[in-house]
Protein backbone atom coordinates (compact mmCIF):
# COMPACT_ATOMS: atom_id res chain seq x y z
CA UNK A 1 0.00 0.00 0.00
CA UNK A 2 2.80 2.34 0.97
CA UNK A 3 4.65 1.62 -2.33
CA UNK A 4 1.52 2.33 -4.35
CA UNK A 5 1.04 5.67 -2.61
CA UNK A 6 4.70 6.55 -3.24
CA UNK A 7 4.26 5.65 -6.91
CA UNK A 8 1.13 7.83 -7.10
CA UNK A 9 2.91 10.75 -5.46
CA UNK A 10 5.87 10.38 -7.83
CA UNK A 11 3.55 10.20 -10.84
CA UNK A 12 1.68 13.28 -9.66
CA UNK A 13 4.94 15.15 -9.12
CA UNK A 14 6.10 14.15 -12.59
CA UNK A 15 2.85 15.33 -14.13
CA UNK A 16 3.09 18.65 -12.29
CA UNK A 17 6.68 19.06 -13.45
CA UNK A 18 5.71 18.35 -17.06
CA UNK A 19 2.82 20.85 -16.80
CA UNK A 20 5.09 23.53 -15.38
CA UNK A 21 7.72 22.92 -18.08
CA UNK A 22 5.05 23.04 -20.79
CA UNK A 23 3.62 26.25 -19.31
CA UNK A 24 7.03 27.91 -19.17
CA UNK A 25 7.84 26.73 -22.70
CA UNK A 26 4.53 28.10 -24.03
CA UNK A 27 5.10 31.42 -22.26
CA UNK A 28 8.61 31.63 -23.68
CA UNK A 29 7.34 30.84 -27.18
CA UNK A 30 4.60 33.47 -26.84
CA UNK A 31 7.11 36.07 -25.69
CA UNK A 32 9.37 35.21 -28.63
CA UNK A 33 6.43 35.36 -31.07
CA UNK A 34 5.35 38.70 -29.62
CA UNK A 35 8.89 40.10 -29.94
CA UNK A 36 9.04 38.96 -33.57
CA UNK A 37 5.65 40.55 -34.32
CA UNK A 38 6.66 43.84 -32.65
CA UNK A 39 9.96 43.86 -34.53
CA UNK A 40 8.17 43.12 -37.83
CA UNK A 41 5.61 45.88 -37.21
CA UNK A 42 8.35 48.34 -36.30
CA UNK A 43 10.29 47.37 -39.41
CA UNK A 44 7.18 47.85 -41.58
CA UNK A 45 6.58 51.27 -40.01
CA UNK A 46 10.17 52.40 -40.61
CA UNK A 47 10.10 51.12 -44.20
CA UNK A 48 6.76 52.85 -44.83
CA UNK A 49 8.09 56.13 -43.44
CA UNK A 50 11.18 55.89 -45.62
CA UNK A 51 9.20 55.10 -48.79
CA UNK A 52 6.51 57.76 -48.18
CA UNK A 53 9.16 60.34 -47.35
CA UNK A 54 10.87 59.53 -50.63
CA UNK A 55 7.57 59.90 -52.48
CA UNK A 56 6.99 63.28 -50.83
CA UNK A 57 10.50 64.45 -51.76
CA UNK A 58 9.87 63.37 -55.35
CA UNK A 59 6.60 65.35 -55.39
CA UNK A 60 8.41 68.42 -54.05
CA UNK A 61 11.01 68.05 -56.80
CA UNK A 62 8.28 67.93 -59.47
CA UNK A 63 6.71 71.09 -58.05
CA UNK A 64 10.08 72.84 -57.85
CA UNK A 65 10.78 72.11 -61.51
CA UNK A 66 7.35 73.49 -62.47
CA UNK A 67 7.62 76.80 -60.66
CA UNK A 68 7.12 79.25 -63.54
CA UNK A 69 3.99 80.44 -65.31
CA UNK A 70 0.36 79.45 -64.88
CA UNK A 71 -0.59 76.26 -63.09
CA UNK A 72 -3.12 74.05 -64.84
CA UNK A 73 -4.35 70.46 -64.99
CA UNK A 74 -2.28 69.48 -68.04
CA UNK A 75 1.02 69.82 -66.18
CA UNK A 76 3.09 66.82 -64.97
CA UNK A 77 2.25 67.40 -61.30
CA UNK A 78 -1.47 66.93 -62.04
CA UNK A 79 -1.01 63.39 -63.43
CA UNK A 80 -1.81 60.86 -60.66
CA UNK A 81 0.52 57.96 -59.99
CA UNK A 82 -1.47 54.76 -60.38
CA UNK A 83 -0.69 51.89 -58.04
CA UNK A 84 2.53 50.18 -59.10
CA UNK A 85 5.11 47.86 -57.57
CA UNK A 86 7.94 49.60 -55.79
CA UNK A 87 10.37 47.32 -57.64
CA UNK A 88 9.51 49.07 -60.92
CA UNK A 89 10.78 52.38 -59.50
CA UNK A 90 13.96 50.76 -58.17
CA UNK A 91 14.57 49.00 -61.48
CA UNK A 92 14.23 52.32 -63.31
CA UNK A 93 17.04 53.75 -61.17
CA UNK A 94 20.07 52.34 -62.99
CA UNK A 95 22.44 53.65 -60.35
CA UNK A 96 20.62 51.91 -57.51
CA UNK A 97 22.10 48.80 -55.89
CA UNK A 98 18.97 48.09 -53.85
CA UNK A 99 17.62 44.54 -53.66
CA UNK A 100 14.25 44.52 -55.38
CA UNK A 101 13.17 41.15 -53.97
CA UNK A 102 11.04 42.38 -51.06
CA UNK A 103 9.80 45.40 -53.02
CA UNK A 104 7.79 43.11 -55.32
CA UNK A 105 5.15 42.94 -52.58
CA UNK A 106 5.11 46.70 -51.97
CA UNK A 107 2.74 48.88 -53.99
CA UNK A 108 2.86 52.67 -54.15
CA UNK A 109 0.39 55.22 -55.53
CA UNK A 110 -0.10 58.94 -55.12
CA UNK A 111 -1.43 62.22 -56.40
CA UNK A 112 -0.67 65.94 -56.28
CA UNK A 113 -3.65 68.27 -56.26
CA UNK A 114 -3.98 72.04 -56.22
CA UNK A 115 -5.12 73.34 -52.84
CA UNK A 116 -5.99 76.68 -54.45
CA UNK A 117 -8.64 74.97 -56.54
CA UNK A 118 -10.77 75.35 -53.41
CA UNK A 119 -11.97 78.19 -51.23
CA UNK A 120 -9.71 78.60 -48.23
CA UNK A 121 -11.60 79.02 -44.98
CA UNK A 122 -8.66 81.00 -43.61
CA UNK A 123 -9.50 84.04 -45.74
CA UNK A 124 -13.01 84.31 -44.30
CA UNK A 125 -11.91 85.93 -41.03
CA UNK A 126 -8.68 87.76 -40.30
CA UNK A 127 -7.60 88.81 -36.80
CA UNK A 128 -11.16 88.55 -35.54
CA UNK A 129 -12.67 90.61 -38.39
CA UNK A 130 -14.93 89.29 -41.19
CA UNK A 131 -13.59 89.89 -44.72
CA UNK A 132 -16.43 91.17 -46.98
CA UNK A 133 -15.36 89.70 -50.35
CA UNK A 134 -14.53 86.20 -49.02
CA UNK A 135 -17.72 86.20 -46.97
CA UNK A 136 -19.74 87.03 -50.10
CA UNK A 137 -17.96 84.20 -51.95
CA UNK A 138 -18.86 81.74 -49.22
CA UNK A 139 -22.47 82.94 -49.33
CA UNK A 140 -22.62 82.18 -53.06
CA UNK A 141 -21.02 78.79 -52.48
CA UNK A 142 -23.57 77.94 -49.79
CA UNK A 143 -26.29 79.11 -52.16
CA UNK A 144 -25.18 76.95 -55.11
CA UNK A 145 -24.78 73.93 -52.79
CA UNK A 146 -28.20 74.63 -51.24
CA UNK A 147 -26.81 74.84 -47.71
CA UNK A 148 -28.44 76.89 -44.92
CA UNK A 149 -27.14 80.45 -44.86
CA UNK A 150 -27.68 80.58 -41.10
CA UNK A 151 -25.01 77.90 -40.71
CA UNK A 152 -22.54 80.13 -42.57
CA UNK A 153 -23.45 83.07 -40.32
CA UNK A 154 -22.94 80.92 -37.22
CA UNK A 155 -19.68 79.50 -38.54
CA UNK A 156 -18.30 82.96 -39.39
CA UNK A 157 -19.23 84.27 -35.97
CA UNK A 158 -17.60 81.37 -34.14
CA UNK A 159 -14.56 81.56 -36.40
CA UNK A 160 -14.28 85.27 -35.65
CA UNK A 161 -14.09 84.55 -31.93
CA UNK A 162 -11.71 81.62 -32.45
CA UNK A 163 -9.30 83.73 -34.54
CA UNK A 164 -9.40 86.86 -32.37
CA UNK A 165 -5.80 87.47 -31.31
CA UNK A 166 -6.95 89.60 -28.38
CA UNK A 167 -8.00 87.06 -25.76
CA UNK A 168 -9.71 89.74 -23.69
CA UNK A 169 -12.25 90.24 -26.50
CA UNK A 170 -13.38 86.64 -26.37
CA UNK A 171 -16.70 86.06 -24.66
CA UNK A 172 -16.73 83.38 -22.03
CA UNK A 173 -17.79 80.04 -23.44
CA UNK A 174 -18.05 81.30 -27.02
CA UNK A 175 -14.43 80.97 -28.06
CA UNK A 176 -13.40 77.70 -29.68
CA UNK A 177 -10.19 76.38 -31.14
CA UNK A 178 -9.65 77.21 -34.82
CA UNK A 179 -10.28 74.08 -36.91
CA UNK A 180 -7.40 72.40 -38.72
CA UNK A 181 -9.49 69.84 -40.61
CA UNK A 182 -12.82 70.16 -42.37
CA UNK A 183 -14.42 67.56 -40.12
CA UNK A 184 -13.87 69.96 -37.22
CA UNK A 185 -16.18 72.58 -38.78
CA UNK A 186 -18.92 70.98 -36.72
CA UNK A 187 -17.29 72.80 -33.79
CA UNK A 188 -18.29 76.05 -35.45
CA UNK A 189 -21.93 75.19 -36.01
CA UNK A 190 -22.04 73.28 -39.31
CA UNK A 191 -24.01 70.07 -39.59
CA UNK A 192 -22.19 66.89 -40.72
CA UNK A 193 -24.24 66.98 -43.93
CA UNK A 194 -23.05 70.51 -44.72
CA UNK A 195 -19.45 69.57 -44.00
CA UNK A 196 -19.73 66.62 -46.41
CA UNK A 197 -21.18 68.89 -49.12
CA UNK A 198 -18.37 71.44 -48.64
CA UNK A 199 -15.58 68.83 -48.66
CA UNK A 200 -14.83 68.99 -52.43
CA UNK A 201 -14.88 72.79 -52.52
CA UNK A 202 -13.31 74.09 -49.27
CA UNK A 203 -9.89 73.68 -47.67
CA UNK A 204 -8.23 74.74 -44.42
CA UNK A 205 -4.57 75.68 -44.70
CA UNK A 206 -2.23 75.40 -41.70
CA UNK A 207 -2.16 78.50 -39.45
CA UNK A 208 -0.01 81.34 -40.77
CA UNK A 209 -0.55 80.42 -44.43
CA UNK A 210 -4.09 81.67 -45.02
CA UNK A 211 -4.09 85.39 -45.64
CA UNK A 212 -3.08 85.64 -49.31
CA UNK A 213 -4.52 82.53 -50.95
CA UNK A 214 -6.58 82.95 -54.10
CA UNK A 215 -8.61 80.53 -56.22
CA UNK A 216 -6.84 79.26 -59.33
CA UNK A 217 -9.28 79.56 -62.24
CA UNK A 218 -7.28 76.92 -64.15
CA UNK A 219 -8.03 74.21 -61.58
CA UNK A 220 -11.16 75.20 -59.62
CA UNK A 221 -14.53 73.47 -59.97
CA UNK A 222 -17.49 75.31 -61.58
CA UNK A 223 -19.08 75.74 -58.14
CA UNK A 224 -15.99 77.44 -56.71
CA UNK A 225 -15.59 79.65 -59.80
CA UNK A 226 -19.25 80.65 -59.47
CA UNK A 227 -18.59 81.55 -55.83
CA UNK A 228 -15.54 83.75 -56.38
CA UNK A 229 -16.76 85.70 -59.42
CA UNK A 230 -19.77 87.92 -58.59
CA UNK A 231 -22.53 88.32 -61.12
CA UNK A 232 -22.08 85.13 -63.12
CA UNK A 233 -24.21 81.99 -63.36
CA UNK A 234 -23.21 78.39 -62.98
CA UNK A 235 -23.49 77.95 -66.75
CA UNK A 236 -20.89 80.73 -67.21
CA UNK A 237 -18.55 78.92 -64.82
CA UNK A 238 -19.06 75.63 -66.66
CA UNK A 239 -18.31 77.34 -69.99
CA UNK A 240 -15.10 78.69 -68.50
CA UNK A 241 -14.10 75.18 -67.37
CA UNK A 242 -14.83 73.77 -70.83
CA UNK A 243 -12.68 76.46 -72.45
CA UNK A 244 -9.69 75.88 -70.16
CA UNK A 245 -9.73 72.17 -71.05
CA UNK A 246 -8.91 73.22 -74.60
CA UNK A 247 -6.48 75.97 -73.62
CA UNK A 248 -5.49 76.95 -70.10
CA UNK A 249 -5.57 80.61 -69.06
CA UNK A 250 -2.22 82.40 -69.06
CA UNK A 251 -3.62 85.54 -67.42
CA UNK A 252 -6.80 86.40 -65.54
CA UNK A 253 -7.78 88.90 -68.23
CA UNK A 254 -8.25 85.99 -70.66
CA UNK A 255 -11.23 84.90 -68.57
CA UNK A 256 -13.26 88.09 -69.03
CA UNK A 257 -14.36 87.51 -72.69
CA UNK A 258 -15.99 84.26 -71.55
CA UNK A 259 -18.09 85.98 -68.90
CA UNK A 260 -21.07 88.38 -69.00
CA UNK A 261 -20.35 92.05 -69.73
CA UNK A 262 -19.21 94.23 -66.84
CA UNK A 263 -18.08 91.21 -64.83
CA UNK A 264 -15.49 92.23 -62.27
CA UNK A 265 -12.72 89.94 -61.02
CA UNK A 266 -11.58 90.38 -57.43
CA UNK A 267 -7.79 90.19 -57.53
CA UNK A 268 -7.81 89.16 -53.88
CA UNK A 269 -9.88 86.10 -54.75
CA UNK A 270 -8.78 84.80 -58.17
CA UNK A 271 -5.53 83.97 -59.97
CA UNK A 272 -4.14 81.59 -62.59
CA UNK A 273 -1.23 80.23 -60.52
CA UNK A 274 -0.89 78.40 -57.21
CA UNK A 275 1.46 78.29 -54.24
CA UNK A 276 -0.13 75.53 -52.14
CA UNK A 277 -0.54 71.88 -53.07
CA UNK A 278 -1.72 68.67 -51.45
CA UNK A 279 0.39 65.53 -51.85
CA UNK A 280 -1.25 62.17 -51.14
CA UNK A 281 0.70 58.92 -50.95
CA UNK A 282 -0.64 55.40 -50.44
CA UNK A 283 1.55 52.44 -49.57
CA UNK A 284 0.22 48.87 -49.64
CA UNK A 285 2.38 46.14 -48.11
CA UNK A 286 0.52 42.83 -48.19
CA UNK A 287 -2.52 43.45 -45.93
CA UNK A 288 -1.18 46.71 -44.48
CA UNK A 289 -2.28 49.99 -46.08
CA UNK A 290 -0.70 53.28 -44.97
CA UNK A 291 -1.80 56.64 -46.36
CA UNK A 292 -0.15 60.02 -46.00
CA UNK A 293 -1.44 63.49 -46.80
CA UNK A 294 0.88 66.50 -46.91
CA UNK A 295 0.35 70.20 -47.55
CA UNK A 296 3.30 71.89 -49.26
CA UNK A 297 3.94 75.50 -50.21
CA UNK A 298 5.93 76.64 -53.24
CA UNK A 299 7.38 80.11 -53.64
CA UNK A 300 10.00 80.14 -56.37
CA UNK A 301 12.46 77.32 -55.70
CA UNK A 302 11.50 77.14 -52.03
CA UNK A 303 9.14 74.16 -51.59
CA UNK A 304 8.28 73.47 -47.95
CA UNK A 305 6.20 70.84 -46.22
CA UNK A 306 3.73 72.61 -43.94
CA UNK A 307 1.71 69.71 -42.60
CA UNK A 308 1.75 65.91 -42.72
CA UNK A 309 -0.96 63.42 -41.80
CA UNK A 310 -0.40 59.69 -41.72
CA UNK A 311 -2.63 56.78 -40.82
CA UNK A 312 -3.86 53.31 -41.71
CA UNK A 313 -6.40 53.54 -44.50
CA UNK A 314 -8.48 56.69 -44.01
CA UNK A 315 -7.35 57.26 -40.41
CA UNK A 316 -4.96 60.20 -40.54
CA UNK A 317 -3.30 62.07 -37.70
CA UNK A 318 -2.13 65.64 -38.23
CA UNK A 319 1.54 66.55 -37.80
CA UNK A 320 2.46 70.20 -38.50
CA UNK A 321 5.96 70.55 -39.90
CA UNK A 322 8.17 72.92 -41.83
CA UNK A 323 10.73 71.38 -44.14
Steps between C-alpha positions, in 0.01 A plus 500: 500500500780734597685428170187571298452834674866588437456410133187718481678792664796463263268482199313808618826687554616400153175618346524832684859541384403429139211750526727768642763439230233512229357821648841666514581382147169637367557832677851521358373421150226763534751760615726414206206515256392834645854640468515386137161659425601829667830502312321426170244776562774746591694403189189548283440842657859613440493372141166673437633828639809476282302421183231766561765758583671419172170537315442838665851617407437392141173698496681807634760463225227488233343816642837675520570427134157638404527831681450745212187619323137401543405181679247279325377141485707402195830534686707200621416558867128453426546146361420247777733210567301180461578213734822329394758268653783674678743272315414675172627831642818338633561324169466832317781643714803359318737631764318326784648189662187429704365145519163498328392163641287623791376802304299271270236483774496876561263718298512879484253755362451872541367828372576872512202733502467877504386630838413834339235329291287538813380784718726541800311542825794698637416804287149527644610662827823683573608605850144474626349706215274368220634560147216628274607353163583150633181500705298583187678217315410254773139620489485424127660161558245415769228617263611284205540198732158570655639521853337705779630856506446513876767232539747723314409794725551285810826358368638846415407631842663210683804519274528871575519428872738207448741711291490813717860561606385713793395246762329768707246550219387140513168442671497232763394166359474626142862467396603173338821368354554583132437187291788332319291244311167532324340240725555740790269762344226340706663682793400825334136414444489309170303179472682182387295509179619853421860406572472205259355727229781755548779239498575516123495880491657630825842459660666606825866594472734472800507810725715784368446408134146625441500872438601525133356189336294542185297258288677373189256530209700236309425229757187599696163327465204684339341543844809670643540721191134600533566590864805720445378695196199722583224540247545181300287186476600140538472456123760778454734319739449171316575671167821635649600149613427359154715769338799442729496129411582605145743775598599598852492866604835679500360814664182586688402750231453209257202391709297819454390442134337175614290672765202740490572867427614718789613198701759602756777271625614544859879481490498397865293194413610370158825417320639262238791364707534317831735489797341224710459135407382179662711186460336164571695175519366148551719204587367143493716227653314169492196562726634826645390828340658829611390836361665838536371847420732801489447870436795669329564861405699614197645847460762503227746218567404482867264202544414431864292237673253677728298210634504120488229251592556127508277209590377153411246523221292815549613557860739794487666687784617857447867591543592865430850535360721737307756346269 
